[in-house]
Amino acid sequence: MMPWPARILLCSLALVSATGLGQVLQEFHPERQQPVRLVMPELSAEVVAGPVDPMTAGGRIIEISALGSKFSVPLPLQFHQVSAIIQGPPGKLVVVGMYNQYGYEVGIIDVAAGRLVDRFGCYIPAVSPDGQYVAFTKLFPSHGRITPEDHAMLYVVAGSLLENRPPGLRKDIIDIDDEDVGFGVYPVGIGNREGDNVNVPPETAHTVAGYYFWKDPNQYFFADRTAKEFRIICVAIAKGKATVRGFLVPPAQFGGRRDDFPSRLEDVSFEGDSIKLTIRTNVTRSLVLKLADFANLGSVDLARPPAIK
């Protein structure tokens, strides 16, 4: 696997598992916040403990030294634990944290303004090597009979809060809506609207099977699973557009039998234009693909606010 650039500096790696390029996973122990620090030539930032809420163990603060001054940015209580601080596009930092065992919180800090300018909840976020994008799975309610579907989303860090929200959201909640965020990448054409990832029939529902893996600043891969099919998805970003391509994996190569565990993409490595995939069911299988093997499925315009569909 290619080494991950040193844009993320975690001072303690005891609980951190880097399972894929851009992916930082951490066990959830908010009562034992690990040291997390970013050190760059022109900036440094680290998480410190603020006043602790006895109900949530929240109260994290990011202390920043930049622009010749030192200042603090308090994080909302959704950041029960901070996993990483990442250098984004000029003037922005990406903070990745957790609010429970399964849910993640991503925050965007504007360094010049000295404050958090956006945040959203999600599953399995992965930040691009240059900090320009965040690939993630859209949040859905964790209670009730909701029959959810995974929607693979993309957040543009250089964009504003409004530029990463679909039009038509109520103006009184748009700055606190942390679910309907980002551009819908897959399934192709899903757009982004409230409640579009729940009450989906299980026989047609899509699942992001594993993690998101960034190959380089403009290209990432993940797996999509339905009741009958298993696809490897490639997303390539260029000129304000995300092009989506897919490869339908034959059942013999991912395990399509009734007694197999659900297939998931466990690991990805890159060598030239070859992509080596590790697919796990009740056994582990390897698959080597080339970009020419992927068929074009569609594209997403990143130059305008997310489509509602």
C-alpha positions in Angstrom: 0.0 0.0 0.0 1.3 3.5 -0.8 2.4 5.6 2.1 -0.1 8.2 3.2 1.2 11.8 2.9 2.2 13.5 6.1 -0.7 16.0 6.1 -2.1 14.1 9.0 0.1 13.9 12.1 -1.3 11.7 14.8 0.9 11.9 17.9 -0.6 8.7 19.3 -1.3 5.7 17.0 -2.2 3.3 19.7 -5.8 3.2 18.8 -5.7 4.3 15.2 -6.1 2.0 12.3 -5.5 3.3 8.9 -7.4 0.8 6.9 -7.3 2.6 3.5 -5.9 5.5 1.8 -7.5 8.5 3.4 -9.4 6.4 5.9 -8.7 7.0 9.6 -10.6 4.8 11.9 -10.4 4.8 15.7 -11.9 2.9 18.5 -14.4 5.0 20.4 -13.1 5.9 23.8 -14.0 9.6 24.4 -13.0 9.3 28.1 -9.4 8.7 26.8 -8.9 11.3 24.1 -5.6 10.5 22.4 -3.2 13.4 21.5 -3.9 14.6 18.0 -1.7 17.3 16.4 -1.1 18.7 13.0 2.2 20.5 12.4 2.9 22.3 9.2 5.6 25.0 8.4 3.0 27.8 8.6 0.5 26.4 11.0 0.1 24.0 13.9 -3.1 22.7 15.5 -4.0 20.3 18.3 -7.0 19.0 20.2 -7.3 19.9 23.9 -9.9 19.1 26.4 -12.5 21.9 27.2 -15.2 21.8 29.8 -16.6 18.3 29.8 -20.3 17.7 29.5 -21.1 14.9 32.0 -23.8 13.4 29.7 -21.8 13.3 26.5 -18.1 13.6 27.5 -17.9 16.3 24.8 -16.1 19.6 25.0 -13.1 19.4 22.7 -11.2 22.5 21.6 -8.8 22.9 18.7 -5.9 25.2 19.5 -4.3 26.8 16.5 -1.1 28.8 16.0 -1.2 30.5 12.6 -1.0 34.0 11.0 1.3 35.1 13.8 -1.3 34.5 16.5 -2.8 31.8 18.7 -6.5 31.1 19.1 -9.0 28.4 20.0 -11.9 26.9 18.1 -14.4 25.1 20.3 -16.0 22.1 18.7 -19.7 21.2 19.2 -20.6 18.3 21.5 -21.0 16.0 18.5 -17.2 15.7 18.6 -17.1 13.4 21.6 -13.7 12.3 20.3 -11.3 13.8 17.7 -9.4 11.4 15.4 -7.5 13.6 13.0 -6.8 17.2 12.0 -6.0 17.5 8.3 -4.7 20.4 6.2 -7.3 21.3 3.6 -7.2 23.8 0.8 -5.6 27.2 1.7 -7.0 28.6 4.9 -9.0 25.5 5.9 -8.6 22.6 8.2 -10.6 19.3 8.2 -11.3 17.8 11.7 -12.5 14.2 11.8 -14.1 13.0 15.0 -16.7 10.6 16.4 -19.9 11.0 18.2 -20.6 7.3 19.0 -19.2 3.9 18.2 -20.3 4.0 14.5 -21.0 7.6 13.6 -18.4 10.2 12.5 -18.4 14.0 12.6 -16.5 16.1 10.1 -15.9 19.8 10.7 -14.4 22.5 8.6 -12.4 25.3 10.2 -11.7 28.6 8.5 -8.3 29.6 9.9 -8.6 33.3 9.0 -12.1 33.6 10.5 -11.0 31.5 13.5 -14.1 29.4 13.7 -15.9 26.3 12.6 -17.8 27.1 9.4 -19.5 23.8 8.6 -19.9 20.3 10.1 -21.8 17.1 9.2 -22.4 13.6 10.5 -21.6 10.6 8.4 -20.2 7.1 8.2 -16.7 6.0 7.2 -15.3 9.3 5.9 -12.1 9.3 3.9 -10.2 12.6 3.1 -8.4 13.0 -0.2 -4.5 13.3 0.0 -4.7 17.1 -0.6 -7.5 17.7 1.8 -9.8 19.0 -0.9 -12.5 16.4 -0.7 -14.2 14.1 1.8 -15.8 10.8 0.6 -18.4 9.5 3.0 -21.7 7.6 3.4 -24.7 9.7 4.2 -26.1 9.5 7.7 -29.5 7.8 8.4 -31.5 7.4 11.6 -30.2 4.6 13.8 -33.6 3.7 15.3 -36.9 2.5 14.0 -37.8 0.3 11.1 -36.3 2.4 8.4 -34.8 -0.1 5.9 -31.9 2.2 5.0 -29.8 2.4 1.9 -26.1 3.6 1.7 -25.6 6.7 -0.4 -22.0 7.4 -1.3 -21.4 11.2 -1.0 -18.7 13.7 -1.7 -18.0 17.0 0.2 -16.0 19.8 -1.5 -13.9 21.3 1.3 -13.2 24.5 -0.7 -16.9 25.1 -1.1 -19.1 27.0 1.4 -21.8 25.5 3.6 -24.4 26.5 1.0 -22.4 25.2 -1.9 -22.4 21.8 -0.2 -26.2 21.7 0.5 -29.0 21.0 -1.9 -31.2 23.9 -2.8 -34.7 24.1 -1.2 -33.7 23.3 2.4 -35.6 25.3 5.0 -33.6 28.4 5.7 -34.2 28.1 9.5 -32.4 24.7 9.6 -29.9 24.8 6.8 -27.0 25.7 9.1 -27.8 22.9 11.5 -28.8 20.2 9.0 -25.9 17.8 9.3 -27.4 14.9 7.3 -28.4 16.3 3.9 -24.9 17.3 3.0 -22.7 16.9 0.0 -23.0 15.6 -3.6 -24.7 12.3 -4.3 -22.2 10.1 -6.2 -23.6 6.6 -6.1 -26.1 5.1 -6.9 -25.8 7.3 -10.0 -28.4 10.1 -10.1 -29.5 9.9 -6.5 -29.1 13.6 -5.9 -29.5 14.6 -2.2 -32.8 15.3 -0.4 -34.2 14.7 3.0 -35.0 11.1 3.8 -33.9 9.7 0.4 -31.8 7.0 2.0 -34.5 5.3 4.1 -37.6 3.1 3.5 -35.8 1.5 0.5 -36.9 -2.1 -0.3 -34.1 -4.5 0.9 -34.1 -6.3 -2.5 -33.0 -3.1 -4.3 -31.1 -1.3 -1.5 -27.4 -0.4 -2.0 -24.7 -0.9 0.6 -21.2 0.6 0.6 -19.3 -2.7 1.2 -16.2 -1.7 3.1 -14.3 1.6 3.0 -13.4 4.5 0.6 -9.9 4.3 -0.8 -8.2 7.3 -2.3 -5.6 6.5 -5.1 -4.5 10.1 -5.5 -6.0 13.6 -4.9 -8.5 13.1 -7.7 -9.5 9.5 -7.7 -11.0 7.0 -5.2 -12.5 3.6 -5.1 -15.2 1.7 -3.1 -17.5 -1.3 -3.4 -21.3 -1.3 -3.8 -23.3 -4.3 -2.9 -27.0 -5.1 -3.6 -28.9 -8.4 -3.0 -27.7 -9.7 -6.4 -24.7 -7.7 -7.5 -21.3 -6.5 -6.3 -19.6 -3.6 -8.1 -16.3 -1.8 -7.7 -16.8 1.9 -8.2 -14.2 4.4 -9.4 -14.8 8.1 -9.0 -12.5 10.5 -10.9 -12.6 14.2 -10.2 -11.5 16.8 -12.9 -12.6 20.2 -14.0 -15.4 20.5 -11.5 -17.0 17.1 -12.4 -16.9 13.7 -10.7 -17.1 10.9 -13.3 -18.4 7.6 -12.0 -17.3 4.3 -13.5 -18.0 0.8 -12.4 -16.9 -2.8 -12.7 -19.5 -5.6 -12.2 -17.6 -8.4 -10.3 -18.6 -11.9 -11.5 -20.2 -13.9 -8.7 -17.4 -16.5 -8.8 -14.9 -13.8 -7.8 -16.8 -12.2 -4.9 -18.8 -15.1 -3.5 -22.4 -15.2 -4.6 -23.5 -18.3 -2.8 -26.3 -18.2 -0.2 -23.9 -19.5 2.5 -21.3 -16.8 1.9 -20.9 -13.9 4.3 -21.8 -10.5 2.7 -19.0 -9.5 0.5 -16.9 -6.4 1.4 -13.9 -4.6 -0.1 -11.3 -5.0 2.6 -8.2 -3.4 1.1 -6.9 -1.8 -2.1 -3.4 -1.2 -3.4 -2.2 0.5 -6.6 0.7 -0.2 -8.9 0.8 1.8 -12.1 -2.7 1.5 -13.7 -3.4 -1.8 -11.9 -5.7 -1.9 -8.9 -5.4 -4.9 -6.6 -8.5 -5.5 -4.6 -9.0 -7.7 -1.5 -12.6 -8.9 -1.2 -13.6 -10.8 1.9 -16.6 -13.1 2.5 -16.1 -16.3 4.5 -12.9 -16.5 2.5 -10.5 -13.8 1.1 -10.2 -13.3 -2.6 -8.0 -11.1 -4.7 -8.9 -9.3 -7.9 -6.7 -7.2 -10.1 -8.3 -4.7 -12.5 -7.2 -1.9 -14.8 -9.0 1.4 -15.3 -9.9 0.2 -18.8 -12.0 -2.5 -17.2 -14.4 0.1 -15.8 -17.6 1.2 -17.7 -18.8 4.8 -17.5 -21.9 5.1 -15.4 -22.5 8.9 -15.2 -21.1 12.1 -13.7 -21.9 14.6 -11.0 -21.5 18.4 -11.5 -19.5 19.8 -8.6 -19.5 23.3 -9.8 -23.1 24.0 -8.6 -25.0 23.1 -5.5 -26.0 19.4 -5.1 -28.9 18.3 -7.2 -32.1 17.3 -5.3 -33.3 14.9 -8.1 
